[in-house]
């Protein structure tokens, strides 16, 4: 089984319940969580500014399969939770990203890029990642999550909300 790091986000409805359900449903798809970050509230990023605040977190776990299988499982769970991909970076009930899939570097298809290409530029990803795995080394940038967090150029606010999901 491969150690996998995932990012989670929600900004519609009961955000914490949506993240818990996403994690549970992903468990039914084969993802075995080992460690969860606290939950953090963050401002929306990207072109759609007029939307609710996000709730974000990260999980480290194991998956017995290939990255494409995990991405397909993520998309199935997101759809079941009501995610519609109509407005890029718009409001969403559940958003999950593969941040790391072991130490693999995958660049063959545009929809599946690992490590996630924006990790170093997203404080809302780095804060929870550094909480659960501060010494995890980015296989391309050769820096730990703590080092990436200290060096990020992202001015976005990340506010601790609560420890449990």
C-alpha positions in Angstrom: 0.0 0.0 0.0 1.2 3.5 -0.9 1.3 6.4 1.6 -0.9 9.1 0.1 -1.5 12.7 1.2 -4.8 14.3 0.3 -6.2 17.8 0.6 -9.9 18.3 1.5 -12.1 21.4 1.1 -15.7 22.5 1.3 -17.5 25.8 1.3 -21.2 24.9 0.9 -23.7 23.6 3.4 -22.4 21.9 6.6 -18.8 22.0 5.6 -17.4 19.8 8.4 -20.1 17.2 7.8 -19.3 17.2 4.1 -15.6 16.6 4.8 -16.4 13.8 7.3 -18.6 12.2 4.7 -16.1 12.6 1.9 -13.5 10.9 4.1 -15.9 8.0 5.0 -16.9 7.5 1.4 -13.3 7.6 0.2 -12.6 4.9 2.9 -15.2 2.7 1.2 -13.3 3.3 -2.0 -10.0 2.0 -0.5 -8.3 5.0 1.1 -7.2 4.1 4.7 -6.7 7.3 6.7 -3.9 7.3 9.3 -3.7 10.9 10.4 -6.0 13.9 9.9 -5.0 17.5 10.3 -7.1 20.0 12.2 -9.7 21.9 10.2 -8.9 25.4 9.0 -11.1 28.2 7.7 -9.8 30.0 4.6 -10.7 32.6 2.1 -11.7 31.6 -1.4 -8.9 31.8 -4.0 -9.0 32.3 -7.7 -11.4 34.2 -9.9 -14.6 33.6 -8.0 -14.2 35.8 -4.9 -17.9 36.1 -4.0 -18.4 32.8 -2.3 -18.5 31.4 1.3 -15.3 30.7 3.3 -13.7 27.3 2.9 -13.1 24.7 5.5 -9.8 22.9 4.6 -7.8 20.0 6.0 -5.4 17.2 5.0 -5.1 13.5 5.5 -2.3 11.0 5.3 -3.3 7.5 4.6 -2.7 4.4 2.5 -4.1 3.3 -0.8 -3.7 -0.1 -2.5 -4.0 0.9 -6.1 -2.7 3.3 -8.8 -3.0 7.1 -8.7 -5.6 7.1 -11.6 -7.8 4.7 -9.5 -7.6 7.0 -6.5 -8.5 10.0 -8.7 -11.4 8.2 -10.2 -12.6 7.3 -6.7 -12.3 10.9 -5.6 -14.4 12.1 -8.5 -17.1 9.5 -7.7 -17.2 10.6 -4.1 -17.3 14.3 -5.0 -20.2 13.7 -7.4 -22.1 11.7 -4.8 -21.7 14.6 -2.4 -23.2 17.0 -5.0 -20.1 18.6 -6.5 -20.8 20.1 -9.9 -17.9 21.3 -12.0 -19.7 24.1 -13.7 -17.7 27.1 -12.4 -14.0 26.6 -12.2 -12.8 27.3 -8.7 -16.4 28.2 -7.7 -18.3 27.1 -4.6 -18.3 23.3 -3.9 -19.7 20.9 -1.4 -16.5 18.7 -1.5 -13.2 19.1 -3.1 -10.4 16.6 -2.8 -6.9 16.6 -4.3 -4.1 14.1 -4.4 -1.2 16.1 -3.0 1.4 13.3 -2.9 1.2 9.7 -3.9 4.3 8.2 -2.2 7.3 9.8 -3.7 6.0 9.4 -7.3 6.2 12.2 -9.8 3.4 12.0 -12.4 3.1 14.4 -15.3 1.6 12.3 -18.1 -2.0 13.7 -18.1 -3.3 17.1 -17.3 -5.9 16.0 -14.8 -3.5 13.9 -12.8 -0.4 15.8 -11.8 1.4 14.6 -8.7 2.7 16.1 -6.5 0.0 18.7 -6.8 1.6 21.6 -8.8 0.3 24.3 -6.5 1.4 22.9 -3.1 4.2 25.5 -2.6 1.8 28.4 -3.4 -1.1 27.4 -1.2 -1.0 28.2 2.5 -4.4 26.5 3.0 -2.7 23.3 1.8 0.7 23.7 3.5 -0.6 24.5 7.0 -2.6 21.3 7.4 0.1 19.3 5.6 2.8 20.6 7.9 0.6 19.7 10.9 0.4 16.0 10.0 3.7 15.5 8.2 6.1 18.4 8.7 9.2 16.5 7.5 7.6 15.0 4.3 9.9 15.9 1.5 8.5 17.2 -1.8 10.1 14.9 -4.4 10.6 17.7 -7.0 11.4 20.7 -4.8 13.4 18.7 -2.3 12.0 20.7 0.6 9.9 19.6 3.6 6.4 20.8 4.1 7.6 23.0 7.0 10.2 24.6 4.7 7.7 25.1 2.0 5.3 26.7 4.4 8.0 29.1 5.8 8.9 30.1 2.2 5.4 30.3 0.6 4.5 33.5 -1.2 0.8 33.0 -0.5 -0.6 35.8 1.7 -3.9 34.0 2.2 -5.3 33.7 5.7 -5.6 30.3 7.4 -7.5 30.3 10.7 -7.5 27.3 13.0 -11.1 26.2 13.5 -11.0 23.0 15.4 -9.0 19.9 16.0 -11.5 17.1 15.0 -13.4 16.5 11.8 
